[in-house]
Structures are given as C-alpha cells and as structure tokens.
Amino acid sequence: MKHGIKYCIMSRIIAIMLVVLIAFTLIASFALQSIQNTNIEKRGLYDAQRNQLQIENTLDEIYNLSSLFCLNPEIRSFLLTKEYRTPSQKTLAINHLINQLDENLLLDQYIHSFCIVDKNGTGYWNQCPYDNYFLSWFYSYAVDEGSLEEYAGFTNDYVFPPTQQHRAETQLLSHISNVCEVRDSKLSTIGQIIINLDLSALMRDVFDQNSLFSQIGILDEKGNILYLSSGNQQEFLKIADSLTLNFEKTKTGYYFVNTTSNSHWKIISFLSDDQVTQTTEFPFLAVMITVIFLTLCLIVIFISPILMNISKQIIKLEHAIDLVAAGNLNVSVELQGTRELNNIAEGFNRMIAKTKQYMKEALENQKEKQKVSFELLLAKINPHFIYNTLNSVIYLARQNRNQDVIKLTSAFIYLLQDSIHLEKNSLFELTETEVKVIEKYITIQKYRYADQFSFRCVFDPELKDTYIPKNILQPLIENAIIHGICPLERPGHIELNMKREDHSIRILIMDDGAGMEQKKADQLISCTQSEYAPKKSSKMRALGLRNIAEKLQFVYHKNYEFTVTSDPSFGTVIRIVLPIRTKEMTQENKFISNDPSGSSAL
C-alpha cells in the first residue's frame, strides 16, 4: 500500500528524531555512568561515615557508662566489702545498689541490662540480682568459660533466651570493664562491670536513617562478625577479606569500608546494583521520556503545518500532472510557499508551454510532410500513365490517322490537365470527374488495344456530389487491360461499378481476363498494404496496386476496404469501400491526419 507524501515525510522525520534521541540516550547513559559512579561513591561514603560516627558515639557512650560504673563509689564499696554480718544485710545492700543505679542512670534503649561481678565470681544481674542464671549463660556462650579479665572489652554477639522483661530471644553484645583498686602502689582487680547491648535496637536507628544500603556488617578488630544485617556470614567474610580499599566496585554492587577510631571495628556497607537501579533509573527514564514527548510535540506544532502546506501544493501539482496525462494541456499551476515550490511551479508551466509549442510545430510539420508525401504519390502515377499514352500517340501517327491522333491527344490533354492542376483541395476530386477521366482514359486505350476489350461504366447518381481520392481508378483500369485482357487470345470485358451504400462508396472493377491464383492475389494485397514502405517489384500490376494502397492508407488510415478476388477461370474483381466525403468536409480539412483511432478527416 502506497502512502501519501505527508505520511512519508512525517514518519521519516519522527523515525529520524527517535533514532537521534535513542542514540543520544545511549551516549548520555555511557557518559553519565562515570558521573553516577562518582555520585554513588560520594553519597555512599557520606552515609557510611555517618553510620561510623553514630556507632562511634554509641561506643563512646558505652565506654563512658562503663567508666562511670567503675568509678561509682557505691559499686566500689560493695565490691570491697568482704563480709556482711547477716545475709539480710547483704540482700538489702544489693537491692539498694541495683535500685539506685536503675533510678540514677539514664539507660538508652539499646542497653539491655548490666551485671556487677565481684572478685569471687558472683554476679548480680540487675534483672534478677539473686539468680546466677545470666552469669552462667554468659560464661557458656559469650566468653567460652574463660576469665572475665581476659575478655575485657567487647565480646562476640550471642543469643540470650527470653526473660520476664524480654519475652523473645535477644541478640546481645556485651562490654566487660574491670573495676580496679590501687593498694600499696599496686593495681588490683576487685570486680567487673558487664553492660549488655541489644544489637537489634542499636542498629535499628542506623537502618532507619540509611535506607540506601542493602547490607551492613560489623567486624571486630580480630575479624569476627559482631553484626550482619542480612546474608550468609561465610560469604560475607570472604568478601570482607578481599576488600582493600574504602570504596570498591564489584560485579554485584558497591562496597564501602569504614573503621571506628575508638574500637577499631570495621563497618562494611554494601549497595547492590538493583538498589542503584531503583534509586536512579526512574528519574533518568522519566527525563528521557519527557524529552522524547516534548520533541514529538515540537515536531507536531512547528513541522506539521509546513508539511501540510507542502503536501497540499504537491497534491495540486499531482492533479495538474494527471490532467496533462489525460491530454489537457491548458493547465497552469500556482504553488504557494517556499522558493523551491515557486520554482517547481514555474518550471512546470514552462514545460507545458514548450510542450504545446512543440506539438503545434510537430503537427504543422506533419501536415507539410503529408502534403509532400501525397504529391510524391501523384508523381509516381503520372510518369507511368504518360509513358503508355505517348506510346499510343506514336503508334497512331505512324499509321497517319490524324483524326484519331487529334482525338487521342485531346483526351490525353484532358487527363494531363486534371492530374497536374493545383487547386486548394488537390487530394480529392469529384467522383463524377474521376469517372470522366476514366472515360477519356478508355478512349485512349481503345486506340492502343483496338477490338481487344469492351468497357461498361455503371455510376450511381447519388454519388454526383461526393469526393474520392484523385487518380485511384485509372491505374486499376490500366491493370485490368494490360494484365487481365491483353494476355488473352480473345476479346475481354471490363466493368466499373460505383454505388452508394449507406455512408460508404462501393467501387467494383471487374474483368473476365486471365486472372490469377487467389494465393497470388492475397500475396499482392499483403504486399501492397504495408505501411508506407513500398517493396521493390518489376511487375507493373504490383506497382499500380502498391501506389493505390499507399494512397488509400495515407488518406483513410484503416477506415477503408481494398480486396482482390481472382481466379484464372473467370478473371479478377477489385473491391474498394470508402467513407462518404462531401464538399464541405473537404473544404474544412485540407490534409489527412494519420491518427491511430482510424479517423479519416482531412
């Protein structure tokens, strides 16, 4: 299916713009990739450093709290008291200490509990001071049955079972501080303070403020995992061991590494490519879609009117071309718009004007050519006829038949005047005049071929004012005498029959002479009716028939009939059917036009 020019131009412009925009998008994406990496690095480092500061501040609070506990005079006095007079006195002392610490110390939410351990290894847990349950669990899972003095500092993370105050398992991280005393210039340990941290509560604030990272892990100074927000611990340790820089790009995302200054913990934050895509793709695609949409709108607003105008002008030009193709040359085009459209319109109008001028000149040249060609056809017949007539005059002169010479010469002069006179319509002659020419011609041939043939003419009076091409009958009568009658050893008969039939003239020339085979007659017709290209022949019959055929072809193109029927036993019949032509038609059309439609109007 063929589309209009407006559709073709608009579709190609939109296609080109889309290709350019897509190419621009690809180039921009590659160019912005490095910028995006830089921005991600800056933002990631910023958020990772903020996490580091938050954890350092939390650790500082824990260190300060531990120092506060270690320097607390009541705790030190309780740990230095070796014996109480009664158990109830010790119980009262423990309750007073725990209650006073709970009331006076503002414990953050991430602090789960604390425990005071004396020199003998007895623990006093603030949630259950008289039960050694916590310390037993702590020795088993936090310090692996080791000495508390050896684990001064942070332990590994461990899971503590539910309690009355915490009804779910809790992931804890404990900090151990030694309470010391200087005696006799020597430092000795009199007990320990254990502060238990709720890792989930501790890191909750970090995650709430840092939605950028998809994974956060914390390693102690020995490389043990203190905390991992998600993922497999073994895989995380392998990746952590491979990281050497503060910022590294891997196949799956970006890693940021920070180390706390107060505890030498390594904080590893991971930002996955999927997370990067979620945070950056939508704004980028939204911008590109907006740019494409605005570009298409600009095309429609600014280019569409221009295309509409151009397409209208081209459609107008196409309509003019169709009219010219249909044969209407009285067409002119006026295109409005750009200079190029004006040039096209002027060029088209000049082309039509030149075409009209060329066709006019060609028609005039064709008419002149036809006139000259027809005069040449007449010239072909005249020498042939003159030759035969002069032979007859010479013959009579030798016989001293002066009256016959006068009669023959008078007839010859009549024929000669008729054939060479120059009138306005020399292509045609009255049918009645042509019959008189034949009668004069028969008079001449009677002297040449005395007593060898008889002649009869049947002329329809309705043909009196009609016209036929000049000099088409005489050569056919001559062929009937020479080639039909003369070869016989007996006299022959020739008849000319002219009759009107509707809008046609029927001409029959019949003789009972020698005749010929029909195959040969058909060959003569086939030869003589070729288009203006006469074939050479030594036969006078073929020469005469060819001249007649050329003349009829020239005058009537295909709107006529010319047949020859012959047989050696009965002679030859030549049949010609021509359209009726009156004097008015002859005056209006001087020359014939060989148009392919078969028109015979001169």
C-alpha positions in Angstrom: 0.0 0.0 0.0 1.4 3.4 -1.0 1.1 6.2 1.5 0.8 9.9 0.8 3.8 12.3 0.9 2.6 13.8 4.2 2.7 10.5 5.9 6.0 9.6 4.4 7.7 12.8 5.4 6.2 12.9 8.9 7.0 9.2 9.5 10.6 9.7 8.4 11.1 12.8 10.5 9.7 11.1 13.6 11.8 8.0 12.9 15.0 10.1 12.5 14.2 12.0 15.7 13.6 8.8 17.6 16.9 7.3 16.3 18.7 10.5 17.3 17.1 10.6 20.7 17.8 6.9 21.3 21.4 7.4 20.2 21.6 10.4 22.5 20.2 8.4 25.3 22.7 5.6 24.9 25.6 8.1 24.6 24.3 10.0 27.6 23.9 6.8 29.6 27.5 5.9 29.0 28.7 9.4 29.7 26.6 9.6 32.9 27.8 6.2 34.1 31.1 7.6 35.4 29.2 10.6 36.9 26.8 8.2 38.5 29.6 6.1 40.0 31.2 9.3 41.4 27.9 10.4 42.9 27.2 6.9 44.3 30.7 6.9 45.8 30.2 10.3 47.4 26.8 9.5 48.8 27.8 6.1 49.9 30.9 7.4 51.6 28.8 10.1 53.3 26.2 7.6 54.6 28.9 5.1 55.6 30.8 7.8 57.5 27.6 8.9 59.2 27.0 5.3 60.3 30.5 5.2 61.6 30.0 8.3 63.6 26.8 7.0 65.1 28.4 3.8 66.1 31.5 5.6 67.5 29.2 7.9 69.5 27.3 4.8 70.8 30.6 3.2 71.8 31.8 6.3 73.5 28.5 6.3 75.5 29.2 2.7 76.5 32.8 3.5 77.4 31.6 6.4 79.5 29.0 4.4 81.2 31.5 1.6 82.0 33.9 4.2 83.4 31.0 5.7 85.4 30.2 2.3 86.8 33.8 1.5 87.6 34.3 4.8 89.4 31.0 4.7 91.2 31.8 4.8 95.0 28.8 2.6 96.0 29.8 -0.1 93.5 33.4 0.1 94.6 32.3 0.0 98.3 30.1 -3.0 97.6 32.9 -4.9 95.8 35.4 -4.1 98.6 33.1 -5.3 101.4 34.3 -8.7 102.1 31.6 -9.9 104.5 28.2 -8.9 105.8 27.1 -9.6 109.3 23.9 -11.2 108.2 22.6 -12.4 104.8 19.7 -10.0 105.0 22.1 -7.1 105.4 23.8 -8.2 102.1 20.5 -8.5 100.4 19.5 -5.1 101.5 22.8 -3.7 100.2 22.4 -5.4 96.8 18.8 -4.2 96.4 19.8 -0.7 97.4 22.7 -0.6 94.9 20.7 -2.0 91.9 17.7 0.2 92.6 19.9 3.3 93.0 21.7 2.5 89.7 18.4 2.0 87.8 17.0 5.2 89.2 20.0 7.4 88.8 21.4 6.1 85.4 19.6 7.0 82.2 20.0 3.9 80.2 19.4 4.1 76.4 17.0 1.7 74.7 19.8 -0.3 73.2 21.2 -1.2 76.6 19.6 -4.5 77.5 20.9 -4.9 81.1 24.0 -4.8 83.2 25.7 -7.2 85.7 28.1 -6.5 88.6 30.6 -9.3 89.2 32.6 -9.4 92.5 36.1 -10.8 93.0 34.8 -14.2 93.9 32.9 -14.5 90.5 29.5 -13.9 91.9 27.3 -11.9 89.6 24.5 -9.5 90.4 22.3 -9.0 87.3 20.0 -6.0 87.5 17.0 -8.0 86.2 17.5 -10.8 88.8 20.2 -9.9 91.3 19.8 -13.1 93.3 20.0 -15.6 90.5 23.2 -16.6 88.8 21.3 -17.6 85.6 22.7 -14.8 83.5 26.3 -15.3 84.5 26.1 -19.0 83.8 24.7 -18.3 80.3 27.2 -15.6 79.8 30.2 -17.8 80.7 28.9 -20.6 78.4 28.0 -18.5 75.2 29.8 -15.2 75.5 33.3 -15.9 76.9 33.5 -19.7 76.4 34.2 -20.4 80.1 37.2 -18.1 80.1 38.2 -15.5 82.6 36.4 -12.2 82.6 39.7 -10.3 82.9 40.9 -11.8 79.6 37.7 -10.6 77.8 37.9 -7.0 78.9 36.2 -5.1 76.1 33.5 -6.4 73.7 32.6 -10.0 73.4 31.2 -11.7 70.3 27.5 -11.5 69.7 25.3 -14.2 71.2 21.7 -15.0 71.6 20.1 -14.7 75.0 16.9 -16.6 75.9 13.7 -14.8 76.7 13.2 -13.3 80.2 10.3 -11.9 82.1 11.1 -8.4 80.8 12.2 -9.5 77.3 9.8 -12.2 76.1 11.7 -13.0 72.9 15.3 -14.1 72.2 17.6 -11.2 72.0 20.9 -10.9 70.1 23.3 -9.3 72.6 26.8 -7.8 72.5 28.4 -7.4 75.9 31.1 -5.0 77.1 33.3 -6.0 80.1 35.1 -3.5 82.2 37.4 -4.3 85.1 36.9 -2.4 88.4 40.4 -1.8 89.8 41.9 -0.6 93.1 45.3 0.8 93.8 46.8 -0.7 97.0 50.4 -0.4 98.1 51.2 1.2 94.8 49.8 -1.9 93.0 46.8 -2.1 90.7 44.5 -5.0 91.5 41.1 -6.0 90.1 38.2 -6.1 92.6 35.4 -7.0 90.1 33.9 -6.5 86.7 31.0 -4.5 85.2 29.2 -6.2 82.2 27.0 -4.0 80.1 24.8 -5.9 77.7 23.8 -4.2 74.4 20.7 -5.1 72.3 22.2 -5.2 68.8 18.8 -5.0 67.1 17.9 -1.9 69.0 21.4 -0.5 68.5 21.3 -0.9 64.7 17.7 -0.1 64.2 18.4 3.6 64.3 21.2 3.2 61.8 18.9 1.3 59.3 16.1 3.7 59.8 18.3 6.6 58.7 20.2 4.7 56.0 17.8 3.1 53.5 20.5 3.4 50.8 22.4 0.2 51.8 21.1 -3.2 51.3 23.5 -4.9 53.7 25.6 -3.7 56.7 28.2 -5.8 58.6 30.4 -5.0 61.6 33.7 -6.9 62.3 35.7 -6.5 65.5 39.5 -5.9 65.5 40.1 -9.7 65.2 37.9 -10.1 62.1 35.0 -11.7 63.9 31.4 -10.8 62.9 29.8 -8.7 65.5 26.7 -7.9 63.4 25.3 -8.7 59.9 22.0 -7.3 58.8 21.4 -10.0 56.2 23.1 -12.6 54.1 25.4 -15.6 54.7 28.2 -14.9 57.2 30.8 -17.1 55.5 30.3 -15.4 52.1 30.4 -12.0 53.8 33.7 -12.9 55.5 35.2 -13.9 52.1 34.2 -10.7 50.6 35.4 -8.7 53.6 38.8 -10.4 53.3 39.1 -9.4 49.6 38.3 -5.7 50.2 41.4 -3.5 50.3 40.0 0.0 49.6 37.5 2.2 51.3 35.3 2.1 48.1 35.3 -0.8 45.6 33.0 -1.8 42.7 32.3 -5.4 42.2 30.0 -7.4 39.8 27.1 -7.2 42.1 27.4 -3.7 43.6 29.5 -1.2 45.6 31.3 -1.8 48.9 32.1 1.0 51.4 34.6 0.2 54.3 35.0 2.3 57.4 36.9 1.7 60.7 35.9 3.1 64.1 38.6 5.0 65.8 37.7 4.1 69.4 37.2 0.3 68.9 38.8 -0.5 65.6 35.6 -2.1 64.4 35.3 -2.5 60.6 32.0 -1.3 59.2 31.2 -2.7 55.7 28.2 -1.3 53.9 27.0 -2.8 50.6 24.9 -1.1 47.9 23.6 -3.5 45.3 23.2 -2.7 41.6 19.5 -3.4 42.0 19.3 -0.8 44.7 21.2 1.7 42.5 18.8 1.0 39.6 15.8 1.6 41.8 17.2 4.9 43.1 18.4 6.2 39.7 16.6 4.5 36.8 13.2 6.0 37.3 14.2 9.7 37.3 16.5 9.1 34.3 13.8 7.3 32.3 11.3 9.9 33.3 13.6 12.7 32.0 14.2 10.8 28.7 10.5 10.1 28.2 9.7 13.7 28.8 12.4 14.8 26.4 11.0 12.5 23.7 7.4 13.6 24.3 8.3 17.3 24.1 10.3 16.7 20.9 7.4 15.0 19.3 5.1 17.8 20.4 7.5 20.4 18.9 7.6 18.4 15.6 3.8 18.3 15.5 3.5 22.0 16.4 6.2 23.5 14.2 6.8 21.0 11.4 3.3 19.6 10.8 1.9 22.9 9.3 4.9 23.1 6.9 4.3 19.5 5.8 0.6 20.2 5.4 1.3 23.1 3.2 3.9 21.3 1.1 1.7 18.2 0.8 -1.2 20.4 -0.4 1.0 22.0 -3.0 2.3 18.7 -4.2 -1.2 17.2 -4.4 -2.2 20.2 -6.5 0.8 19.6 -8.8 -0.1 15.9 -9.0 -3.6 16.8 -10.1 -2.2 19.1 -12.8 0.1 16.2 -14.0 -2.9 13.9 -14.2 -4.8 16.4 -16.4 -1.8 16.7 -18.7 -1.5 12.9 -18.8 -5.2 12.9 -19.9 -4.3 15.2 -22.8 -5.4 18.6 -21.3 -2.5 21.0 -22.0 -4.5 24.1 -21.0 -3.2 23.7 -17.4 -1.2 26.1 -15.3 -0.1 25.6 -11.7 0.5 28.2 -9.0 2.2 26.8 -5.9 2.4 28.9 -2.7 5.1 28.6 -0.1 8.9 28.4 -0.3 11.1 29.5 -3.2 11.6 25.9 -4.2 7.8 25.4 -4.7 7.6 28.5 -6.8 10.5 27.3 -8.9 8.7 24.0 -9.4 5.5 25.7 -10.5 7.3 28.0 -12.9 9.3 25.1 -14.4 6.1 23.0 -14.8 4.3 25.9 -16.5 7.3 26.5 -18.8 7.3 22.8 -19.7 3.6 22.8 -20.6 4.1 25.9 -22.7 7.0 24.4 -24.5 5.1 21.1 -25.0 2.2 22.9 -26.5 4.5 24.8 -28.9 6.4 21.6 -29.8 3.1 19.8 -30.5 1.9 22.7 -32.6 5.1 22.7 -34.6 5.1 18.9 -34.9 1.5 19.0 -36.3 2.4 21.6 -38.8 5.5 19.7 -39.9 3.4 16.5 -40.1 0.9 18.3 -42.4 3.6 19.6 -44.6 5.2 16.1 -44.7 1.8 14.6 -45.6 1.3 17.1 -48.4 4.7 16.5 -49.9 4.3 12.7 -49.5 0.9 12.8 -51.3 2.3 14.9 -54.1 5.1 12.3 -54.5 2.5 9.6 -54.7 0.8 11.5 -57.5 4.2 11.9 -59.2 4.6 8.1 -59.1 1.4 7.6 -61.2 1.9 10.4 -63.7 5.1 9.2 -65.5 3.6 5.7 -65.8 0.5 6.9 -67.4 2.3 9.4 -69.7 4.6 6.7 -70.9 1.7 4.4 -72.0 -0.2 7.3 -73.6 2.7 8.6 -75.7 3.3 5.1 -77.0 -0.3 5.1 -78.3 0.1 8.6 -79.9 3.3 7.4 -81.7 1.5 4.3 -83.0 -1.4 6.3 -84.5 1.0 8.9 -86.0 2.8 6.1 -87.8 -0.5 5.0 -89.2 -1.2 8.5 -90.5 -4.5 8.5 -88.6 -4.6 12.2 -88.0 -8.2 12.5 -86.7 -7.5 9.7 -84.3 -4.3 11.5 -83.2 -6.3 14.6 -82.6 -9.0 12.8 -80.7 -6.4 10.8 -78.7 -4.3 13.9 -78.0 -7.4 15.9 -76.8 -8.3 13.1 -74.4 -4.7 13.0 -73.2 -4.6 16.7 -72.6 -7.8 16.5 -70.6 -6.2 13.8 -68.4 -3.0 15.7 -68.1 -4.8 18.9 -67.1 -6.8 17.0 -64.5 -3.7 15.4 -63.0 -1.4 18.4 -62.7 -3.8 21.3 -61.9 -3.1 22.9 -58.5 -6.3 23.6 -56.5 -6.9 24.1 -52.8 -8.1 20.5 -52.5 -5.9 18.6 -54.8 -6.0 15.5 -52.7 -9.6 14.8 -53.6 -11.7 15.0 -56.7 -15.4 14.8 -57.5 -16.4 11.2 -58.1 -18.2 12.3 -61.4 -15.0 14.0 -62.6 -13.0 10.8 -61.9 -15.5 8.8 -63.9 -15.0 11.3 -66.9 -11.2 10.8 -66.5 -11.8 7.0 -66.8 -13.9 7.6 -70.0 -11.1 9.7 -71.5 -8.6 7.0 -70.5 -10.7 4.3 -72.1 -10.8 6.4 -75.3 -7.0 6.5 -75.3 -6.7 2.7 -74.6 -9.2 1.9 -77.3 -6.7 3.2 -79.9 -3.9 1.2 -78.4 -5.8 -2.1 -77.9 -8.4 -1.9 -80.7 -11.1 -4.5 -80.6 -9.4 -6.3 -77.6 -11.9 -5.3 -74.9 -15.2 -3.7 -74.2 -15.9 -1.3 -71.3 -19.0 -0.6 -69.3 -19.5 2.0 -66.5 -22.3 1.9 -64.0 -22.4 5.2 -62.0 -24.9 5.8 -59.2 -26.4 9.4 -59.5 -26.4 9.7 -55.7 -22.6 9.9 -55.9 -22.7 13.0 -58.0 -21.6 15.4 -55.2 -19.2 13.1 -53.4 -15.4 13.1 -53.4 -12.9 10.3 -53.7 -9.1 10.4 -53.7 -7.7 11.6 -57.0 -6.3 9.1 -59.5 -7.2 5.8 -57.8 -9.4 4.3 -60.6 -7.2 4.8 -63.6 -4.3 2.6 -62.5 -6.7 -0.2 -61.7 -8.4 0.0 -65.1 -5.0 0.0 -66.7 -4.0 -3.2 -64.8 -7.3 -4.8 -65.9 -6.4 -4.1 -69.6 -2.7 -4.9 -69.6 -2.6 -7.9 -67.2 -6.2 -9.2 -67.5 -7.3 -8.7 -71.1 -4.1 -8.4 -73.2 -2.8 -12.0 -72.4 -6.0 -13.5 -73.8 -6.4 -14.6 -77.4 -10.0 -13.4 -77.3 -11.7 -10.1 -76.6 -12.4 -9.3 -72.9 -14.8 -7.2 -71.0 -14.1 -4.6 -68.2 -16.8 -3.1 -66.0 -16.6 -0.2 -63.5 -19.5 -0.2 -61.0 -19.8 2.7 -58.4 -22.7 2.7 -56.0 -23.6 4.4 -52.7 -24.3 2.1 -49.7 -25.4 4.0 -46.6 -22.4 6.2 -45.7 -19.9 4.5 -48.0 -19.0 4.3 -51.7 -18.6 0.8 -53.1 -16.4 0.5 -56.1 -16.1 -2.7 -58.2 -13.7 -3.1 -61.1 -14.3 -6.4 -62.8 -12.7 -8.1 -65.8 -13.1 -11.6 -67.4 -9.4 -11.7 -68.3 -6.6 -14.1 -67.4 -7.0 -13.8 -63.7 -4.5 -15.4 -61.2 -4.4 -17.9 -58.4 -6.1 -16.5 -55.2 -2.9 -17.2 -53.3 -1.0 -14.9 -55.5 -3.8 -12.3 -55.2 -3.6 -12.5 -51.5 0.2 -12.0 -51.7 -0.3 -8.9 -53.8 -2.7 -7.5 -51.2 -0.4 -8.4 -48.4 2.5 -6.7 -50.2 0.6 -3.5 -51.2 -1.0 -2.8 -47.8 2.4 -2.4 -45.9 2.9 0.9 -44.0 4.5 3.5 -46.4 7.4 1.2 -47.1 7.0 0.1 -50.7 8.6 -3.1 -51.7 10.6 -3.2 -55.0 8.9 -5.2 -57.8 9.3 -5.4 -61.5 5.7 -6.2 -62.1 3.6 -3.3 -63.2 0.5 -4.8 -61.6 2.2 -4.8 -58.2 3.5 -1.3 -58.8 0.0 0.1 -59.6 -1.7 -1.8 -56.7 1.0 -0.6 -54.3 0.5 3.0 -55.3 -3.2 2.8 -54.8 -2.8 1.0 -51.5 -0.4 3.7 -50.2 -2.7 6.5 -51.3 -5.7 4.9 -49.5 -3.6 4.2 -46.4 -2.5 7.8 -46.4 -5.9 9.2 -46.8 -8.1 6.8 -44.7 -5.5 5.1 -42.5 -7.6 1.9 -41.7 -11.1 3.2 -42.4 -11.4 1.6 -45.8 -11.6 -1.8 -47.6 -9.4 -2.9 -50.5 -9.6 -6.5 -51.7 -8.7 -8.5 -54.8 -10.6 -11.7 -55.8 -9.2 -13.6 -58.7 -9.4 -16.9 -60.5 -7.8 -18.0 -63.8 -11.2 -19.3 -65.0 -13.3 -16.1 -64.6 -11.0 -13.2 -64.1 -10.4 -10.6 -61.4 -12.7 -8.5 -59.1 -11.2 -5.5 -57.2 -13.4 -4.2 -54.4 -12.9 -0.8 -52.7 -15.2 0.6 -50.0 -14.6 4.2 -48.9 -16.4 6.5 -46.5 -18.6 9.2 -48.0 -16.9 12.6 -48.3 -18.8 15.8 -49.3 -17.5 19.2 -50.5 -18.0 20.8 -47.0 -15.8 18.1 -45.4 -13.2 18.5 -48.0 -13.0 22.3 -47.5 -12.8 22.1 -43.7 -10.0 19.5 -43.8 -7.3 20.0 -46.4 -5.0 17.3 -45.3 -5.5 13.9 -43.7 -4.3 13.2 -40.2 -2.9 9.7 -39.6 -4.2 9.4 -36.0 -4.3 5.8 -34.7 -8.0 6.0 -34.0 -8.7 5.5 -37.7 -10.1 9.0 -38.3 -10.0 9.9 -42.0 -10.9 13.6 -41.7 -8.7 15.8 -43.8 
